[in-house]
């Protein structure tokens, strides 16, 4: 039987290539938070959704909302939620799902460039952008 973590990752992977849309919550158009909400719900994790945020969700309380939902940030975990701060930004404003392929960390996320849901290896560049990880499967 598939674990909830793996079910979440499978749900996110089923949306690879789906176009990015700010505040999207449909299987054909999602933003970074929408992907996480849909993947967690598909895996049986009831999670509160946030709507009405601007294009800079950190200024709208992104980290506070994640901590309220999942508890304090912690270690990197398979199925965890990575918070990303773009280079040159003063606050983090992006989220992704962490996965492992055995030897390497991977990110699954939706963002405006390239404009769809993607999965890729966490190289040194991406590792440097991840500032917090939340575990939605604790407790």
DRENRO-710040 format. One record per residue: y, x, z of N, C-alpha, C in turn. Coordinates in steps of 0.001 Angstrom, whole numbers, plus 500000, padded with zeros to 6 digits. Example, Ala and Ser with C-alpha at 12.3 -4.5 7.8 and 13.67 -1.06 7.14 Angstrom:
// residues 2
+--------+--------+--------+--------+--------+--------+--------+--------+--------+
|   n_c2 |   n_c1 |   n_c3 |  ca_c2 |  ca_c1 |  ca_c3 |   c_c2 |   c_c1 |   c_c3 |
+--------+--------+--------+--------+--------+--------+--------+--------+--------+
| 494310 | 513190 | 507800 | 495500 | 512300 | 507800 | 496700 | 513200 | 507800 |
| 497750 | 512850 | 507080 | 498940 | 513670 | 507140 | 500030 | 512900 | 507870 |
+--------+--------+--------+--------+--------+--------+--------+--------+--------+
END
This chain:
// residues 139
+--------+--------+--------+--------+--------+--------+--------+--------+--------+
|   n_c2 |   n_c1 |   n_c3 |  ca_c2 |  ca_c1 |  ca_c3 |   c_c2 |   c_c1 |   c_c3 |
+--------+--------+--------+--------+--------+--------+--------+--------+--------+
| 498815 | 500841 | 500000 | 500000 | 500000 | 500000 | 501249 | 500886 | 500000 |
| 502251 | 500472 | 499237 | 503481 | 501238 | 499101 | 504348 | 501069 | 500345 |
| 504906 | 502171 | 500836 | 505816 | 502105 | 501984 | 507134 | 501450 | 501556 |
| 507892 | 500992 | 502532 | 509200 | 500397 | 502243 | 510122 | 501426 | 501581 |
| 510058 | 502674 | 502040 | 510883 | 503721 | 501422 | 510554 | 503867 | 499940 |
| 509247 | 503925 | 499639 | 508832 | 504073 | 498247 | 509155 | 502832 | 497428 |
| 509066 | 501646 | 498040 | 509424 | 500411 | 497341 | 510915 | 500401 | 496994 |
| 511737 | 500894 | 497901 | 513179 | 500991 | 497653 | 513449 | 501926 | 496480 |
| 512805 | 503066 | 496478 | 512992 | 504044 | 495407 | 512477 | 503487 | 494084 |
| 511336 | 502812 | 494111 | 510801 | 502197 | 492892 | 511759 | 501140 | 492348 |
| 512352 | 500349 | 493243 | 513314 | 499330 | 492800 | 514537 | 499988 | 492173 |
| 515022 | 501065 | 492784 | 516174 | 501775 | 492215 | 515812 | 502371 | 490858 |
| 514625 | 502958 | 490759 | 514206 | 503551 | 489488 | 514028 | 502493 | 488403 |
| 513693 | 501286 | 488794 | 513539 | 500221 | 487791 | 514873 | 499875 | 487139 |
| 515974 | 500326 | 487741 | 517301 | 500054 | 487192 | 517913 | 501255 | 486482 |
| 517143 | 502322 | 486269 | 517661 | 503475 | 485536 | 518181 | 503012 | 484175 |
| 519363 | 503467 | 483829 | 519980 | 503090 | 482567 | 520841 | 501838 | 482627 |
| 520739 | 501073 | 483728 | 521570 | 499882 | 483885 | 523025 | 500315 | 483965 |
| 523895 | 499595 | 483290 | 525288 | 500034 | 483215 | 526007 | 499928 | 484556 |
| 526976 | 500820 | 484747 | 527822 | 500819 | 485930 | 528889 | 499746 | 485768 |
| 529135 | 499026 | 486846 | 530235 | 498051 | 486880 | 530755 | 497990 | 488307 |
| 532052 | 498179 | 488481 | 532658 | 498130 | 489807 | 532310 | 496812 | 490479 |
| 531744 | 496877 | 491673 | 531298 | 495754 | 492492 | 530155 | 494959 | 491854 |
| 529461 | 495563 | 490883 | 528330 | 494900 | 490243 | 527160 | 494720 | 491207 |
| 526539 | 493551 | 491150 | 525390 | 493234 | 492001 | 524293 | 492515 | 491218 |
| 524262 | 492756 | 489929 | 523266 | 492121 | 489062 | 522312 | 493178 | 488530 |
| 521093 | 492786 | 488167 | 520140 | 493780 | 487649 | 520574 | 494425 | 486338 |
| 521595 | 493903 | 485699 | 522078 | 494478 | 484445 | 523408 | 495216 | 484612 |
| 524011 | 495181 | 485811 | 525276 | 495880 | 486032 | 525489 | 496073 | 487528 |
| 525520 | 497328 | 487970 | 525692 | 497635 | 489392 | 526625 | 498825 | 489572 |
| 527281 | 498861 | 490724 | 527988 | 500082 | 491114 | 527099 | 500804 | 492114 |
| 527605 | 501879 | 492707 | 526759 | 502684 | 493594 | 526273 | 501881 | 494794 |
| 527139 | 501097 | 495400 | 526735 | 500303 | 496554 | 525837 | 499146 | 496144 |
| 526119 | 498554 | 495004 | 525287 | 497466 | 494505 | 523853 | 497907 | 494278 |
| 523666 | 499107 | 493736 | 522314 | 499641 | 493530 | 521579 | 499740 | 494859 |
| 522262 | 500243 | 495871 | 521635 | 500396 | 497181 | 521291 | 499040 | 497787 |
| 522214 | 498104 | 497726 | 521967 | 496767 | 498272 | 520754 | 496127 | 497579 |
| 520723 | 496152 | 496248 | 519619 | 495534 | 495519 | 518289 | 496238 | 495789 |
| 518293 | 497577 | 495830 | 517049 | 498324 | 496061 | 516519 | 498092 | 497478 |
| 517406 | 498105 | 498470 | 516963 | 497862 | 499847 | 516412 | 496448 | 500000 |
| 517096 | 495472 | 499445 | 516622 | 494086 | 499536 | 515291 | 493904 | 498825 |
| 515104 | 494562 | 497676 | 513838 | 494476 | 496951 | 512696 | 495060 | 497772 |
| 513006 | 496008 | 498653 | 511996 | 496642 | 499500 | 511824 | 495925 | 500837 |
| 512516 | 494797 | 501008 | 512355 | 494015 | 502236 | 513319 | 494357 | 503348 |
| 514315 | 495194 | 503071 | 515297 | 495564 | 504101 | 516516 | 494675 | 503924 |
| 516671 | 493702 | 504825 | 517842 | 492849 | 504773 | 519055 | 493674 | 505155 |
| 520024 | 493696 | 504294 | 521199 | 494535 | 504506 | 522447 | 493724 | 504167 |
| 523464 | 493890 | 504987 | 524738 | 493222 | 504717 | 525362 | 493846 | 503476 |
| 525998 | 493018 | 502687 | 526682 | 493515 | 501498 | 528176 | 493571 | 501769 |
| 528832 | 494484 | 501122 | 530292 | 494592 | 501209 | 530857 | 494235 | 499851 |
| 531853 | 493387 | 499854 | 532540 | 493059 | 498608 | 534034 | 493156 | 498856 |
| 534779 | 493152 | 497807 | 536226 | 493188 | 497940 | 536798 | 494563 | 498194 |
| 536006 | 495618 | 498037 | 536527 | 496964 | 498245 | 537168 | 497476 | 496960 |
| 538062 | 498421 | 497125 | 538733 | 499017 | 495978 | 537905 | 500116 | 495355 |
| 538492 | 500806 | 494435 | 537766 | 501898 | 493771 | 537662 | 503139 | 494644 |
| 538277 | 503119 | 495803 | 538144 | 504189 | 496782 | 537583 | 503555 | 498051 |
| 536260 | 503287 | 498078 | 535686 | 502535 | 499190 | 535785 | 503220 | 500548 |
| 535953 | 504552 | 500565 | 536083 | 505213 | 501861 | 537331 | 504723 | 502580 |
| 538378 | 504521 | 501847 | 539609 | 504013 | 502460 | 539412 | 502585 | 502964 |
| 538373 | 501930 | 502476 | 538028 | 500580 | 502925 | 536941 | 500592 | 503996 |
| 536635 | 501763 | 504576 | 535692 | 501850 | 505688 | 534238 | 502044 | 505310 |
| 533946 | 502746 | 504227 | 532561 | 502948 | 503782 | 531687 | 503565 | 504866 |
| 532080 | 504699 | 505420 | 531251 | 505359 | 506434 | 531082 | 504496 | 507681 |
| 532136 | 503826 | 508100 | 532040 | 502950 | 509274 | 531060 | 501813 | 509020 |
| 531076 | 501249 | 507816 | 530151 | 500161 | 507485 | 528708 | 500668 | 507448 |
| 528490 | 501856 | 506886 | 527138 | 502421 | 506863 | 526633 | 502700 | 508269 |
| 527474 | 503256 | 509121 | 527074 | 503533 | 510507 | 526784 | 502242 | 511265 |
| 527566 | 501199 | 511033 | 527327 | 499915 | 511703 | 526001 | 499315 | 511262 |
| 525649 | 499505 | 509998 | 524410 | 498931 | 509455 | 523177 | 499761 | 509803 |
| 523296 | 501104 | 509755 | 522125 | 501976 | 509854 | 522121 | 502914 | 511051 |
| 523165 | 502936 | 511845 | 523250 | 503889 | 512943 | 523916 | 505169 | 512471 |
| 523969 | 506174 | 513334 | 524684 | 507415 | 512985 | 523983 | 508175 | 511859 |
| 524745 | 508990 | 511124 | 524114 | 509811 | 510091 | 523176 | 510832 | 510723 |
| 522203 | 511270 | 509929 | 521229 | 512226 | 510449 | 520714 | 513148 | 509359 |
| 519436 | 513473 | 509461 | 518783 | 514406 | 508542 | 518524 | 513764 | 507179 |
| 518348 | 514598 | 506189 | 517949 | 514124 | 504865 | 516547 | 513552 | 504966 |
| 516350 | 512353 | 504433 | 515039 | 511704 | 504440 | 514791 | 511018 | 503100 |
| 513540 | 510986 | 502700 | 513098 | 510251 | 501516 | 513471 | 508782 | 501718 |
| 514220 | 508230 | 500793 | 514687 | 506848 | 500933 | 515976 | 506721 | 501709 |
| 516594 | 507846 | 502056 | 517865 | 507818 | 502778 | 519041 | 507534 | 501850 |
| 520166 | 507194 | 502468 | 521393 | 506915 | 501726 | 522328 | 508114 | 501876 |
| 522570 | 508796 | 500770 | 523450 | 509965 | 500762 | 524884 | 509524 | 500494 |
| 525805 | 510056 | 501273 | 527235 | 509802 | 501076 | 527815 | 511043 | 500411 |
| 528536 | 510807 | 499321 | 529019 | 511897 | 498472 | 530541 | 511934 | 498474 |
| 531043 | 513146 | 498615 | 532494 | 513373 | 498518 | 532728 | 514226 | 497282 |
| 533409 | 513658 | 496295 | 533684 | 514382 | 495059 | 534551 | 515605 | 495326 |
| 534361 | 516632 | 494551 | 535151 | 517862 | 494679 | 536633 | 517531 | 494548 |
| 537424 | 518049 | 495464 | 538855 | 517825 | 495452 | 539311 | 516544 | 496128 |
| 538380 | 515665 | 496492 | 538740 | 514416 | 497164 | 538909 | 514678 | 498658 |
| 539763 | 513892 | 499300 | 539965 | 514088 | 500733 | 538980 | 513285 | 501574 |
| 538281 | 512315 | 500975 | 537290 | 511506 | 501689 | 536104 | 511212 | 500773 |
| 534903 | 511009 | 501339 | 533766 | 510612 | 500501 | 533956 | 509187 | 499983 |
| 533422 | 508920 | 498782 | 533605 | 507596 | 498199 | 532449 | 507141 | 497322 |
| 531288 | 507749 | 497480 | 530152 | 507432 | 496614 | 528870 | 507476 | 497440 |
| 527892 | 506653 | 497077 | 526606 | 506644 | 497763 | 525474 | 506702 | 496751 |
| 524341 | 507241 | 497194 | 523165 | 507393 | 496343 | 521912 | 507309 | 497209 |
| 520788 | 507097 | 496580 | 519504 | 507073 | 497279 | 518839 | 508433 | 497092 |
| 518386 | 509019 | 498200 | 517654 | 510285 | 498162 | 516170 | 510027 | 497961 |
| 515544 | 510856 | 497160 | 514095 | 510795 | 496975 | 513584 | 512224 | 496882 |
| 512306 | 512399 | 497142 | 511695 | 513712 | 496934 | 510608 | 513574 | 495887 |
| 510387 | 514652 | 495156 | 509281 | 514661 | 494194 | 508216 | 515646 | 494652 |
| 508196 | 515901 | 495944 | 507261 | 516851 | 496514 | 507938 | 518147 | 496892 |
| 508594 | 518783 | 495926 | 509242 | 520071 | 496164 | 510759 | 520024 | 496125 |
| 511315 | 518989 | 495515 | 512756 | 518947 | 495291 | 513332 | 517596 | 495709 |
| 514597 | 517638 | 496128 | 515343 | 516410 | 496399 | 515894 | 515888 | 495087 |
| 515961 | 514557 | 494993 | 516501 | 513884 | 493832 | 517500 | 512827 | 494285 |
| 518443 | 512487 | 493427 | 519406 | 511424 | 493685 | 519244 | 510330 | 492638 |
| 519302 | 509088 | 493097 | 519341 | 507934 | 492207 | 520642 | 507214 | 492534 |
| 521499 | 507059 | 491522 | 522796 | 506437 | 491792 | 523431 | 505910 | 490519 |
| 524399 | 505040 | 490710 | 525164 | 504464 | 489616 | 526610 | 504903 | 489765 |
| 527160 | 505462 | 488717 | 528569 | 505829 | 488796 | 529211 | 505802 | 487420 |
| 530522 | 505785 | 487424 | 531289 | 505535 | 486210 | 531128 | 506611 | 485138 |
| 530732 | 507807 | 485520 | 530472 | 508840 | 484531 | 529087 | 509401 | 484815 |
| 528096 | 509009 | 484114 | 528011 | 508611 | 482720 | 528068 | 507100 | 482453 |
| 528292 | 506296 | 483436 | 528435 | 504865 | 483214 | 527162 | 504060 | 483359 |
| 526202 | 504605 | 484102 | 524944 | 503877 | 484302 | 524198 | 504448 | 485513 |
| 523058 | 503830 | 485825 | 522191 | 504323 | 486893 | 521415 | 505523 | 486356 |
| 521452 | 506615 | 487119 | 520779 | 507845 | 486720 | 519940 | 508384 | 487883 |
| 519019 | 509256 | 487538 | 518267 | 510024 | 488535 | 518270 | 511469 | 488093 |
| 518511 | 512367 | 489039 | 518502 | 513788 | 488715 | 518192 | 514596 | 489968 |
| 517848 | 515831 | 489740 | 517552 | 516767 | 490822 | 518830 | 517118 | 491574 |
| 518703 | 517345 | 492870 | 519838 | 517800 | 493676 | 519902 | 519324 | 493545 |
| 520838 | 519782 | 492732 | 521045 | 521212 | 492597 | 522113 | 521644 | 493604 |
| 522535 | 522882 | 493546 | 523522 | 523379 | 494515 | 524845 | 522622 | 494427 |
| 525238 | 522260 | 493222 | 526473 | 521486 | 493055 | 526386 | 520171 | 493819 |
| 525333 | 519400 | 493582 | 525188 | 518098 | 494245 | 524970 | 518256 | 495742 |
| 524217 | 519271 | 496130 | 523992 | 519517 | 497565 | 525322 | 519703 | 498286 |
| 526255 | 520373 | 497644 | 527554 | 520603 | 498247 | 528426 | 519362 | 498342 |
| 528099 | 518330 | 497572 | 528880 | 517090 | 497597 | 528376 | 516087 | 498633 |
| 527130 | 516238 | 499079 | 526548 | 515298 | 500050 | 527046 | 515665 | 501448 |
| 527753 | 514732 | 502086 | 528356 | 515013 | 503382 | 527668 | 514308 | 504541 |
| 526933 | 513235 | 504276 | 526205 | 512495 | 505317 | 524993 | 511833 | 504689 |
| 523974 | 511594 | 505525 | 522801 | 510829 | 505095 | 522471 | 509830 | 506195 |
| 522253 | 508587 | 505776 | 521863 | 507517 | 506687 | 520437 | 507104 | 506381 |
| 519676 | 506773 | 507419 | 518291 | 506346 | 507249 | 518198 | 504838 | 507479 |
| 518090 | 504043 | 506414 | 518027 | 502598 | 506571 | 516689 | 502108 | 507104 |
| 515747 | 502998 | 507322 | 514403 | 502599 | 507750 | 514136 | 502913 | 509207 |
| 515129 | 503394 | 509945 | 514955 | 503610 | 511378 | 515076 | 502286 | 512119 |
| 514402 | 502191 | 513202 | 514555 | 501029 | 514083 | 513959 | 499761 | 513654 |
+--------+--------+--------+--------+--------+--------+--------+--------+--------+
END
